[in-house]
Amino acid sequence: MEALKQHTGLVGPVDRVNVDTDAIIPKQFLKRIERSGFGQFLFFEWRWDEAGNVIESFPLNQERFQGASVLLSRANFGCGSSREHAPWAIQDFGFRVIIAPSYADIFYNNCFKNSILPIKLSEEQVDDLFARTAKYDGYKLSVDLENNKLTDEHGLEITFNIDEHRRQFLLQGLDDIGLTLQHEDKITAYEQAHQKRLAYK
């Protein structure tokens, strides 16, 4: 899994509350068996109309937000079904960081397993970031996970909180298996001792 220590990226706004996983990646696109290729379907029903025409009013379709890697949204992001395809689609589209006031628990946990940093800020701080994104063309945020800092080029500096265990997942680029393999020597020693007991019996 790719580590994340610092990241600077263009902010892409999705100014909606209760963005559920079916909006993030609609169910008809869940037939793929690999993790890649879901980004093209991200927010599919918000990006295209029923005739297949691009919905120009949706921010991520607009030229100024092309290449965004920091997703800004509202409360209860990732609610709905627990499909892991949602963070897969977000990552495959190019987002490494999500900022919102709150997240659905399962989605939040899945982000850390897929090299995505979900940052929780207050409603007031998120309001300010939406205002800055609208004001400054090409607005970027810099994330320093080593120091839990969020900054921009216009004087913003925010300290965010994150569980230390989850923080280490991203800093070291570990998933659950990688975390377990950090103790491979102890696992091997245990297995060898266990085999000896079996042989003795």
PyMOL commands that place a pseudoatom at each C-alpha (Angstrom):
pseudoatom trace, name=CA, resn=MET, resi=1, chain=A, elem=C, hetatm=0, pos=[0.000, 0.000, 0.000]
pseudoatom trace, name=CA, resn=GLU, resi=2, chain=A, elem=C, hetatm=0, pos=[1.306, 3.464, -0.871]
pseudoatom trace, name=CA, resn=ALA, resi=3, chain=A, elem=C, hetatm=0, pos=[2.411, 5.559, 2.102]
pseudoatom trace, name=CA, resn=LEU, resi=4, chain=A, elem=C, hetatm=0, pos=[1.124, 9.086, 2.623]
pseudoatom trace, name=CA, resn=LYS, resi=5, chain=A, elem=C, hetatm=0, pos=[3.201, 11.558, 4.639]
pseudoatom trace, name=CA, resn=GLN, resi=6, chain=A, elem=C, hetatm=0, pos=[2.721, 14.873, 2.851]
pseudoatom trace, name=CA, resn=HIS, resi=7, chain=A, elem=C, hetatm=0, pos=[0.387, 15.745, 0.038]
pseudoatom trace, name=CA, resn=THR, resi=8, chain=A, elem=C, hetatm=0, pos=[-0.394, 18.970, -1.808]
pseudoatom trace, name=CA, resn=GLY, resi=9, chain=A, elem=C, hetatm=0, pos=[-3.274, 18.961, -4.229]
pseudoatom trace, name=CA, resn=LEU, resi=10, chain=A, elem=C, hetatm=0, pos=[-6.044, 20.843, -5.965]
pseudoatom trace, name=CA, resn=VAL, resi=11, chain=A, elem=C, hetatm=0, pos=[-9.313, 20.868, -4.025]
pseudoatom trace, name=CA, resn=GLY, resi=12, chain=A, elem=C, hetatm=0, pos=[-12.421, 19.406, -5.678]
pseudoatom trace, name=CA, resn=PRO, resi=13, chain=A, elem=C, hetatm=0, pos=[-15.680, 20.427, -3.941]
pseudoatom trace, name=CA, resn=VAL, resi=14, chain=A, elem=C, hetatm=0, pos=[-18.796, 18.269, -3.636]
pseudoatom trace, name=CA, resn=ASP, resi=15, chain=A, elem=C, hetatm=0, pos=[-21.051, 20.503, -1.552]
pseudoatom trace, name=CA, resn=ARG, resi=16, chain=A, elem=C, hetatm=0, pos=[-23.619, 17.928, -0.425]
pseudoatom trace, name=CA, resn=VAL, resi=17, chain=A, elem=C, hetatm=0, pos=[-24.484, 16.271, 2.877]
pseudoatom trace, name=CA, resn=ASN, resi=18, chain=A, elem=C, hetatm=0, pos=[-25.128, 12.542, 3.268]
pseudoatom trace, name=CA, resn=VAL, resi=19, chain=A, elem=C, hetatm=0, pos=[-23.194, 11.523, 0.163]
pseudoatom trace, name=CA, resn=ASP, resi=20, chain=A, elem=C, hetatm=0, pos=[-23.875, 7.796, 0.149]
pseudoatom trace, name=CA, resn=THR, resi=21, chain=A, elem=C, hetatm=0, pos=[-21.828, 4.997, -1.358]
pseudoatom trace, name=CA, resn=ASP, resi=22, chain=A, elem=C, hetatm=0, pos=[-24.354, 4.404, -4.149]
pseudoatom trace, name=CA, resn=ALA, resi=23, chain=A, elem=C, hetatm=0, pos=[-23.829, 7.999, -5.267]
pseudoatom trace, name=CA, resn=ILE, resi=24, chain=A, elem=C, hetatm=0, pos=[-20.074, 7.527, -5.025]
pseudoatom trace, name=CA, resn=ILE, resi=25, chain=A, elem=C, hetatm=0, pos=[-20.138, 4.328, -7.129]
pseudoatom trace, name=CA, resn=PRO, resi=26, chain=A, elem=C, hetatm=0, pos=[-23.560, 3.142, -8.366]
pseudoatom trace, name=CA, resn=LYS, resi=27, chain=A, elem=C, hetatm=0, pos=[-24.385, -0.536, -7.913]
pseudoatom trace, name=CA, resn=GLN, resi=28, chain=A, elem=C, hetatm=0, pos=[-24.435, -1.339, -11.647]
pseudoatom trace, name=CA, resn=PHE, resi=29, chain=A, elem=C, hetatm=0, pos=[-20.660, -0.823, -11.755]
pseudoatom trace, name=CA, resn=LEU, resi=30, chain=A, elem=C, hetatm=0, pos=[-19.763, -3.262, -8.982]
pseudoatom trace, name=CA, resn=LYS, resi=31, chain=A, elem=C, hetatm=0, pos=[-19.220, -6.235, -11.305]
pseudoatom trace, name=CA, resn=ARG, resi=32, chain=A, elem=C, hetatm=0, pos=[-15.474, -5.736, -11.730]
pseudoatom trace, name=CA, resn=ILE, resi=33, chain=A, elem=C, hetatm=0, pos=[-13.361, -8.158, -9.705]
pseudoatom trace, name=CA, resn=GLU, resi=34, chain=A, elem=C, hetatm=0, pos=[-10.207, -6.015, -9.517]
pseudoatom trace, name=CA, resn=ARG, resi=35, chain=A, elem=C, hetatm=0, pos=[-9.809, -2.795, -7.544]
pseudoatom trace, name=CA, resn=SER, resi=36, chain=A, elem=C, hetatm=0, pos=[-8.835, -0.608, -10.497]
pseudoatom trace, name=CA, resn=GLY, resi=37, chain=A, elem=C, hetatm=0, pos=[-11.030, 1.009, -13.127]
pseudoatom trace, name=CA, resn=PHE, resi=38, chain=A, elem=C, hetatm=0, pos=[-13.769, 2.328, -10.840]
pseudoatom trace, name=CA, resn=GLY, resi=39, chain=A, elem=C, hetatm=0, pos=[-12.689, 5.983, -11.012]
pseudoatom trace, name=CA, resn=GLN, resi=40, chain=A, elem=C, hetatm=0, pos=[-14.422, 6.549, -14.345]
pseudoatom trace, name=CA, resn=PHE, resi=41, chain=A, elem=C, hetatm=0, pos=[-17.740, 5.791, -12.635]
pseudoatom trace, name=CA, resn=LEU, resi=42, chain=A, elem=C, hetatm=0, pos=[-17.235, 8.021, -9.578]
pseudoatom trace, name=CA, resn=PHE, resi=43, chain=A, elem=C, hetatm=0, pos=[-20.360, 10.135, -8.897]
pseudoatom trace, name=CA, resn=PHE, resi=44, chain=A, elem=C, hetatm=0, pos=[-21.658, 8.762, -12.193]
pseudoatom trace, name=CA, resn=GLU, resi=45, chain=A, elem=C, hetatm=0, pos=[-25.268, 9.946, -11.893]
pseudoatom trace, name=CA, resn=TRP, resi=46, chain=A, elem=C, hetatm=0, pos=[-24.121, 13.436, -10.885]
pseudoatom trace, name=CA, resn=ARG, resi=47, chain=A, elem=C, hetatm=0, pos=[-21.579, 13.725, -13.677]
pseudoatom trace, name=CA, resn=TRP, resi=48, chain=A, elem=C, hetatm=0, pos=[-23.804, 12.574, -16.587]
pseudoatom trace, name=CA, resn=ASP, resi=49, chain=A, elem=C, hetatm=0, pos=[-27.505, 12.857, -17.347]
pseudoatom trace, name=CA, resn=GLU, resi=50, chain=A, elem=C, hetatm=0, pos=[-29.702, 9.969, -18.566]
pseudoatom trace, name=CA, resn=ALA, resi=51, chain=A, elem=C, hetatm=0, pos=[-28.802, 10.715, -22.177]
pseudoatom trace, name=CA, resn=GLY, resi=52, chain=A, elem=C, hetatm=0, pos=[-25.090, 10.460, -21.395]
pseudoatom trace, name=CA, resn=ASN, resi=53, chain=A, elem=C, hetatm=0, pos=[-24.440, 14.197, -21.582]
pseudoatom trace, name=CA, resn=VAL, resi=54, chain=A, elem=C, hetatm=0, pos=[-21.958, 15.810, -19.218]
pseudoatom trace, name=CA, resn=ILE, resi=55, chain=A, elem=C, hetatm=0, pos=[-23.650, 17.805, -16.437]
pseudoatom trace, name=CA, resn=GLU, resi=56, chain=A, elem=C, hetatm=0, pos=[-21.594, 20.991, -16.592]
pseudoatom trace, name=CA, resn=SER, resi=57, chain=A, elem=C, hetatm=0, pos=[-22.866, 22.307, -13.261]
pseudoatom trace, name=CA, resn=PHE, resi=58, chain=A, elem=C, hetatm=0, pos=[-21.287, 19.456, -11.312]
pseudoatom trace, name=CA, resn=PRO, resi=59, chain=A, elem=C, hetatm=0, pos=[-17.949, 20.805, -10.019]
pseudoatom trace, name=CA, resn=LEU, resi=60, chain=A, elem=C, hetatm=0, pos=[-15.794, 17.791, -10.855]
pseudoatom trace, name=CA, resn=ASN, resi=61, chain=A, elem=C, hetatm=0, pos=[-16.827, 18.195, -14.521]
pseudoatom trace, name=CA, resn=GLN, resi=62, chain=A, elem=C, hetatm=0, pos=[-15.566, 21.772, -14.603]
pseudoatom trace, name=CA, resn=GLU, resi=63, chain=A, elem=C, hetatm=0, pos=[-12.167, 22.627, -16.051]
pseudoatom trace, name=CA, resn=ARG, resi=64, chain=A, elem=C, hetatm=0, pos=[-10.956, 24.452, -12.943]
pseudoatom trace, name=CA, resn=PHE, resi=65, chain=A, elem=C, hetatm=0, pos=[-11.245, 21.293, -10.843]
pseudoatom trace, name=CA, resn=GLN, resi=66, chain=A, elem=C, hetatm=0, pos=[-9.659, 18.835, -13.265]
pseudoatom trace, name=CA, resn=GLY, resi=67, chain=A, elem=C, hetatm=0, pos=[-6.878, 16.890, -11.587]
pseudoatom trace, name=CA, resn=ALA, resi=68, chain=A, elem=C, hetatm=0, pos=[-8.180, 17.497, -8.067]
pseudoatom trace, name=CA, resn=SER, resi=69, chain=A, elem=C, hetatm=0, pos=[-6.710, 15.177, -5.441]
pseudoatom trace, name=CA, resn=VAL, resi=70, chain=A, elem=C, hetatm=0, pos=[-8.293, 16.656, -2.283]
pseudoatom trace, name=CA, resn=LEU, resi=71, chain=A, elem=C, hetatm=0, pos=[-12.044, 16.015, -2.048]
pseudoatom trace, name=CA, resn=LEU, resi=72, chain=A, elem=C, hetatm=0, pos=[-14.039, 18.506, 0.044]
pseudoatom trace, name=CA, resn=SER, resi=73, chain=A, elem=C, hetatm=0, pos=[-17.546, 17.559, 1.145]
pseudoatom trace, name=CA, resn=ARG, resi=74, chain=A, elem=C, hetatm=0, pos=[-20.125, 17.759, 3.920]
pseudoatom trace, name=CA, resn=ALA, resi=75, chain=A, elem=C, hetatm=0, pos=[-21.324, 15.746, 6.917]
pseudoatom trace, name=CA, resn=ASN, resi=76, chain=A, elem=C, hetatm=0, pos=[-21.930, 11.990, 6.923]
pseudoatom trace, name=CA, resn=PHE, resi=77, chain=A, elem=C, hetatm=0, pos=[-19.823, 11.337, 3.841]
pseudoatom trace, name=CA, resn=GLY, resi=78, chain=A, elem=C, hetatm=0, pos=[-19.803, 7.700, 2.719]
pseudoatom trace, name=CA, resn=CYS, resi=79, chain=A, elem=C, hetatm=0, pos=[-23.069, 6.678, 4.355]
pseudoatom trace, name=CA, resn=GLY, resi=80, chain=A, elem=C, hetatm=0, pos=[-25.259, 3.881, 2.996]
pseudoatom trace, name=CA, resn=SER, resi=81, chain=A, elem=C, hetatm=0, pos=[-24.058, 0.387, 2.120]
pseudoatom trace, name=CA, resn=SER, resi=82, chain=A, elem=C, hetatm=0, pos=[-20.612, -0.720, 3.232]
pseudoatom trace, name=CA, resn=ARG, resi=83, chain=A, elem=C, hetatm=0, pos=[-19.192, -1.392, -0.252]
pseudoatom trace, name=CA, resn=GLU, resi=84, chain=A, elem=C, hetatm=0, pos=[-15.406, -1.083, -0.349]
pseudoatom trace, name=CA, resn=HIS, resi=85, chain=A, elem=C, hetatm=0, pos=[-15.744, -0.111, -4.010]
pseudoatom trace, name=CA, resn=ALA, resi=86, chain=A, elem=C, hetatm=0, pos=[-16.465, 3.460, -2.825]
pseudoatom trace, name=CA, resn=PRO, resi=87, chain=A, elem=C, hetatm=0, pos=[-12.918, 4.206, -1.626]
pseudoatom trace, name=CA, resn=TRP, resi=88, chain=A, elem=C, hetatm=0, pos=[-11.590, 2.223, -4.594]
pseudoatom trace, name=CA, resn=ALA, resi=89, chain=A, elem=C, hetatm=0, pos=[-13.425, 4.594, -6.965]
pseudoatom trace, name=CA, resn=ILE, resi=90, chain=A, elem=C, hetatm=0, pos=[-12.287, 7.677, -5.054]
pseudoatom trace, name=CA, resn=GLN, resi=91, chain=A, elem=C, hetatm=0, pos=[-8.663, 6.578, -5.108]
pseudoatom trace, name=CA, resn=ASP, resi=92, chain=A, elem=C, hetatm=0, pos=[-8.781, 5.471, -8.746]
pseudoatom trace, name=CA, resn=PHE, resi=93, chain=A, elem=C, hetatm=0, pos=[-10.178, 8.880, -9.734]
pseudoatom trace, name=CA, resn=GLY, resi=94, chain=A, elem=C, hetatm=0, pos=[-7.111, 10.477, -8.152]
pseudoatom trace, name=CA, resn=PHE, resi=95, chain=A, elem=C, hetatm=0, pos=[-8.154, 11.611, -4.676]
pseudoatom trace, name=CA, resn=ARG, resi=96, chain=A, elem=C, hetatm=0, pos=[-5.697, 10.972, -1.832]
pseudoatom trace, name=CA, resn=VAL, resi=97, chain=A, elem=C, hetatm=0, pos=[-7.379, 13.132, 0.830]
pseudoatom trace, name=CA, resn=ILE, resi=98, chain=A, elem=C, hetatm=0, pos=[-11.020, 13.711, 1.810]
pseudoatom trace, name=CA, resn=ILE, resi=99, chain=A, elem=C, hetatm=0, pos=[-12.135, 16.535, 4.104]
pseudoatom trace, name=CA, resn=ALA, resi=100, chain=A, elem=C, hetatm=0, pos=[-15.582, 16.528, 5.726]
pseudoatom trace, name=CA, resn=PRO, resi=101, chain=A, elem=C, hetatm=0, pos=[-17.132, 17.139, 9.162]
pseudoatom trace, name=CA, resn=SER, resi=102, chain=A, elem=C, hetatm=0, pos=[-18.050, 13.462, 9.626]
pseudoatom trace, name=CA, resn=TYR, resi=103, chain=A, elem=C, hetatm=0, pos=[-18.055, 10.082, 7.895]
pseudoatom trace, name=CA, resn=ALA, resi=104, chain=A, elem=C, hetatm=0, pos=[-19.925, 6.799, 8.036]
pseudoatom trace, name=CA, resn=ASP, resi=105, chain=A, elem=C, hetatm=0, pos=[-17.837, 4.472, 10.211]
pseudoatom trace, name=CA, resn=ILE, resi=106, chain=A, elem=C, hetatm=0, pos=[-17.293, 1.637, 7.729]
pseudoatom trace, name=CA, resn=PHE, resi=107, chain=A, elem=C, hetatm=0, pos=[-16.379, 3.992, 4.892]
pseudoatom trace, name=CA, resn=TYR, resi=108, chain=A, elem=C, hetatm=0, pos=[-14.002, 5.884, 7.203]
pseudoatom trace, name=CA, resn=ASN, resi=109, chain=A, elem=C, hetatm=0, pos=[-12.194, 2.680, 8.183]
pseudoatom trace, name=CA, resn=ASN, resi=110, chain=A, elem=C, hetatm=0, pos=[-12.005, 1.509, 4.568]
pseudoatom trace, name=CA, resn=CYS, resi=111, chain=A, elem=C, hetatm=0, pos=[-10.244, 4.719, 3.539]
pseudoatom trace, name=CA, resn=PHE, resi=112, chain=A, elem=C, hetatm=0, pos=[-7.204, 3.902, 5.662]
pseudoatom trace, name=CA, resn=LYS, resi=113, chain=A, elem=C, hetatm=0, pos=[-6.995, 0.471, 4.062]
pseudoatom trace, name=CA, resn=ASN, resi=114, chain=A, elem=C, hetatm=0, pos=[-6.851, 2.086, 0.621]
pseudoatom trace, name=CA, resn=SER, resi=115, chain=A, elem=C, hetatm=0, pos=[-4.235, 4.857, 1.057]
pseudoatom trace, name=CA, resn=ILE, resi=116, chain=A, elem=C, hetatm=0, pos=[-6.838, 7.600, 1.507]
pseudoatom trace, name=CA, resn=LEU, resi=117, chain=A, elem=C, hetatm=0, pos=[-6.667, 10.108, 4.365]
pseudoatom trace, name=CA, resn=PRO, resi=118, chain=A, elem=C, hetatm=0, pos=[-10.140, 11.164, 5.607]
pseudoatom trace, name=CA, resn=ILE, resi=119, chain=A, elem=C, hetatm=0, pos=[-9.763, 14.342, 7.677]
pseudoatom trace, name=CA, resn=LYS, resi=120, chain=A, elem=C, hetatm=0, pos=[-12.493, 15.458, 10.063]
pseudoatom trace, name=CA, resn=LEU, resi=121, chain=A, elem=C, hetatm=0, pos=[-12.913, 19.214, 10.570]
pseudoatom trace, name=CA, resn=SER, resi=122, chain=A, elem=C, hetatm=0, pos=[-15.635, 21.304, 12.166]
pseudoatom trace, name=CA, resn=GLU, resi=123, chain=A, elem=C, hetatm=0, pos=[-18.591, 22.580, 10.142]
pseudoatom trace, name=CA, resn=GLU, resi=124, chain=A, elem=C, hetatm=0, pos=[-17.167, 26.110, 10.418]
pseudoatom trace, name=CA, resn=GLN, resi=125, chain=A, elem=C, hetatm=0, pos=[-13.759, 25.043, 9.121]
pseudoatom trace, name=CA, resn=VAL, resi=126, chain=A, elem=C, hetatm=0, pos=[-15.347, 23.179, 6.216]
pseudoatom trace, name=CA, resn=ASP, resi=127, chain=A, elem=C, hetatm=0, pos=[-17.479, 26.249, 5.420]
pseudoatom trace, name=CA, resn=ASP, resi=128, chain=A, elem=C, hetatm=0, pos=[-14.295, 28.305, 5.282]
pseudoatom trace, name=CA, resn=LEU, resi=129, chain=A, elem=C, hetatm=0, pos=[-12.622, 25.817, 2.937]
pseudoatom trace, name=CA, resn=PHE, resi=130, chain=A, elem=C, hetatm=0, pos=[-15.608, 25.875, 0.576]
pseudoatom trace, name=CA, resn=ALA, resi=131, chain=A, elem=C, hetatm=0, pos=[-15.420, 29.676, 0.562]
pseudoatom trace, name=CA, resn=ARG, resi=132, chain=A, elem=C, hetatm=0, pos=[-11.687, 29.589, -0.191]
pseudoatom trace, name=CA, resn=THR, resi=133, chain=A, elem=C, hetatm=0, pos=[-12.195, 27.021, -2.957]
pseudoatom trace, name=CA, resn=ALA, resi=134, chain=A, elem=C, hetatm=0, pos=[-14.775, 29.300, -4.593]
pseudoatom trace, name=CA, resn=LYS, resi=135, chain=A, elem=C, hetatm=0, pos=[-12.643, 32.439, -4.146]
pseudoatom trace, name=CA, resn=TYR, resi=136, chain=A, elem=C, hetatm=0, pos=[-9.270, 31.213, -5.393]
pseudoatom trace, name=CA, resn=ASP, resi=137, chain=A, elem=C, hetatm=0, pos=[-8.995, 29.617, -8.811]
pseudoatom trace, name=CA, resn=GLY, resi=138, chain=A, elem=C, hetatm=0, pos=[-6.753, 26.576, -8.612]
pseudoatom trace, name=CA, resn=TYR, resi=139, chain=A, elem=C, hetatm=0, pos=[-7.093, 26.441, -4.823]
pseudoatom trace, name=CA, resn=LYS, resi=140, chain=A, elem=C, hetatm=0, pos=[-4.741, 23.901, -3.250]
pseudoatom trace, name=CA, resn=LEU, resi=141, chain=A, elem=C, hetatm=0, pos=[-4.308, 22.453, 0.208]
pseudoatom trace, name=CA, resn=SER, resi=142, chain=A, elem=C, hetatm=0, pos=[-1.180, 20.925, 1.696]
pseudoatom trace, name=CA, resn=VAL, resi=143, chain=A, elem=C, hetatm=0, pos=[-1.485, 18.077, 4.169]
pseudoatom trace, name=CA, resn=ASP, resi=144, chain=A, elem=C, hetatm=0, pos=[1.340, 17.174, 6.539]
pseudoatom trace, name=CA, resn=LEU, resi=145, chain=A, elem=C, hetatm=0, pos=[0.332, 13.916, 8.193]
pseudoatom trace, name=CA, resn=GLU, resi=146, chain=A, elem=C, hetatm=0, pos=[3.579, 13.708, 10.151]
pseudoatom trace, name=CA, resn=ASN, resi=147, chain=A, elem=C, hetatm=0, pos=[2.572, 16.862, 12.037]
pseudoatom trace, name=CA, resn=ASN, resi=148, chain=A, elem=C, hetatm=0, pos=[-1.225, 16.694, 11.568]
pseudoatom trace, name=CA, resn=LYS, resi=149, chain=A, elem=C, hetatm=0, pos=[-1.255, 20.075, 9.806]
pseudoatom trace, name=CA, resn=LEU, resi=150, chain=A, elem=C, hetatm=0, pos=[-3.388, 21.423, 6.974]
pseudoatom trace, name=CA, resn=THR, resi=151, chain=A, elem=C, hetatm=0, pos=[-2.214, 24.606, 5.226]
pseudoatom trace, name=CA, resn=ASP, resi=152, chain=A, elem=C, hetatm=0, pos=[-2.758, 26.683, 2.085]
pseudoatom trace, name=CA, resn=GLU, resi=153, chain=A, elem=C, hetatm=0, pos=[-0.950, 29.544, 0.319]
pseudoatom trace, name=CA, resn=HIS, resi=154, chain=A, elem=C, hetatm=0, pos=[-3.252, 32.169, 1.873]
pseudoatom trace, name=CA, resn=GLY, resi=155, chain=A, elem=C, hetatm=0, pos=[-2.363, 31.911, 5.544]
pseudoatom trace, name=CA, resn=LEU, resi=156, chain=A, elem=C, hetatm=0, pos=[-4.520, 28.962, 6.556]
pseudoatom trace, name=CA, resn=GLU, resi=157, chain=A, elem=C, hetatm=0, pos=[-3.134, 26.603, 9.188]
pseudoatom trace, name=CA, resn=ILE, resi=158, chain=A, elem=C, hetatm=0, pos=[-5.315, 23.945, 10.810]
pseudoatom trace, name=CA, resn=THR, resi=159, chain=A, elem=C, hetatm=0, pos=[-4.330, 21.159, 13.169]
pseudoatom trace, name=CA, resn=PHE, resi=160, chain=A, elem=C, hetatm=0, pos=[-6.464, 18.058, 12.756]
pseudoatom trace, name=CA, resn=ASN, resi=161, chain=A, elem=C, hetatm=0, pos=[-6.847, 15.022, 14.986]
pseudoatom trace, name=CA, resn=ILE, resi=162, chain=A, elem=C, hetatm=0, pos=[-6.512, 11.426, 13.885]
pseudoatom trace, name=CA, resn=ASP, resi=163, chain=A, elem=C, hetatm=0, pos=[-6.220, 8.124, 15.713]
pseudoatom trace, name=CA, resn=GLU, resi=164, chain=A, elem=C, hetatm=0, pos=[-2.531, 7.261, 16.026]
pseudoatom trace, name=CA, resn=HIS, resi=165, chain=A, elem=C, hetatm=0, pos=[-2.998, 3.647, 14.942]
pseudoatom trace, name=CA, resn=ARG, resi=166, chain=A, elem=C, hetatm=0, pos=[-4.709, 4.736, 11.727]
pseudoatom trace, name=CA, resn=ARG, resi=167, chain=A, elem=C, hetatm=0, pos=[-2.143, 7.494, 11.191]
pseudoatom trace, name=CA, resn=GLN, resi=168, chain=A, elem=C, hetatm=0, pos=[0.646, 4.924, 11.256]
pseudoatom trace, name=CA, resn=PHE, resi=169, chain=A, elem=C, hetatm=0, pos=[-1.193, 2.839, 8.644]
pseudoatom trace, name=CA, resn=LEU, resi=170, chain=A, elem=C, hetatm=0, pos=[-0.822, 5.690, 6.176]
pseudoatom trace, name=CA, resn=LEU, resi=171, chain=A, elem=C, hetatm=0, pos=[2.601, 6.962, 7.238]
pseudoatom trace, name=CA, resn=GLN, resi=172, chain=A, elem=C, hetatm=0, pos=[4.109, 3.506, 6.825]
pseudoatom trace, name=CA, resn=GLY, resi=173, chain=A, elem=C, hetatm=0, pos=[1.965, 2.401, 3.890]
pseudoatom trace, name=CA, resn=LEU, resi=174, chain=A, elem=C, hetatm=0, pos=[0.578, -0.587, 5.779]
pseudoatom trace, name=CA, resn=ASP, resi=175, chain=A, elem=C, hetatm=0, pos=[-2.636, -2.544, 5.464]
pseudoatom trace, name=CA, resn=ASP, resi=176, chain=A, elem=C, hetatm=0, pos=[-3.808, -5.192, 7.963]
pseudoatom trace, name=CA, resn=ILE, resi=177, chain=A, elem=C, hetatm=0, pos=[-1.552, -7.845, 6.437]
pseudoatom trace, name=CA, resn=GLY, resi=178, chain=A, elem=C, hetatm=0, pos=[1.452, -5.539, 6.334]
pseudoatom trace, name=CA, resn=LEU, resi=179, chain=A, elem=C, hetatm=0, pos=[0.893, -4.601, 9.961]
pseudoatom trace, name=CA, resn=THR, resi=180, chain=A, elem=C, hetatm=0, pos=[0.819, -8.277, 10.925]
pseudoatom trace, name=CA, resn=LEU, resi=181, chain=A, elem=C, hetatm=0, pos=[4.000, -9.017, 8.969]
pseudoatom trace, name=CA, resn=GLN, resi=182, chain=A, elem=C, hetatm=0, pos=[5.883, -6.474, 11.072]
pseudoatom trace, name=CA, resn=HIS, resi=183, chain=A, elem=C, hetatm=0, pos=[5.822, -9.207, 13.713]
pseudoatom trace, name=CA, resn=GLU, resi=184, chain=A, elem=C, hetatm=0, pos=[6.899, -11.968, 11.316]
pseudoatom trace, name=CA, resn=ASP, resi=185, chain=A, elem=C, hetatm=0, pos=[9.835, -13.019, 13.511]
pseudoatom trace, name=CA, resn=LYS, resi=186, chain=A, elem=C, hetatm=0, pos=[7.545, -13.534, 16.500]
pseudoatom trace, name=CA, resn=ILE, resi=187, chain=A, elem=C, hetatm=0, pos=[5.003, -15.382, 14.369]
pseudoatom trace, name=CA, resn=THR, resi=188, chain=A, elem=C, hetatm=0, pos=[7.731, -17.679, 13.034]
pseudoatom trace, name=CA, resn=ALA, resi=189, chain=A, elem=C, hetatm=0, pos=[9.056, -18.322, 16.549]
pseudoatom trace, name=CA, resn=TYR, resi=190, chain=A, elem=C, hetatm=0, pos=[5.562, -19.176, 17.760]
pseudoatom trace, name=CA, resn=GLU, resi=191, chain=A, elem=C, hetatm=0, pos=[4.960, -21.541, 14.846]
pseudoatom trace, name=CA, resn=GLN, resi=192, chain=A, elem=C, hetatm=0, pos=[8.274, -23.294, 15.438]
pseudoatom trace, name=CA, resn=ALA, resi=193, chain=A, elem=C, hetatm=0, pos=[7.531, -23.687, 19.153]
pseudoatom trace, name=CA, resn=HIS, resi=194, chain=A, elem=C, hetatm=0, pos=[4.069, -24.994, 18.333]
pseudoatom trace, name=CA, resn=GLN, resi=195, chain=A, elem=C, hetatm=0, pos=[5.496, -27.570, 15.921]
pseudoatom trace, name=CA, resn=LYS, resi=196, chain=A, elem=C, hetatm=0, pos=[7.885, -28.785, 18.590]
pseudoatom trace, name=CA, resn=ARG, resi=197, chain=A, elem=C, hetatm=0, pos=[5.000, -29.339, 21.003]
pseudoatom trace, name=CA, resn=LEU, resi=198, chain=A, elem=C, hetatm=0, pos=[3.129, -31.304, 18.381]
pseudoatom trace, name=CA, resn=ALA, resi=199, chain=A, elem=C, hetatm=0, pos=[6.193, -33.427, 17.648]
pseudoatom trace, name=CA, resn=TYR, resi=200, chain=A, elem=C, hetatm=0, pos=[6.672, -34.105, 21.381]
pseudoatom trace, name=CA, resn=LYS, resi=201, chain=A, elem=C, hetatm=0, pos=[3.114, -35.401, 21.687]
for i in range(1, 201): cmd.bond("trace and resi %d" % i, "trace and resi %d" % (i + 1))
show_as sticks, trace
zoom trace
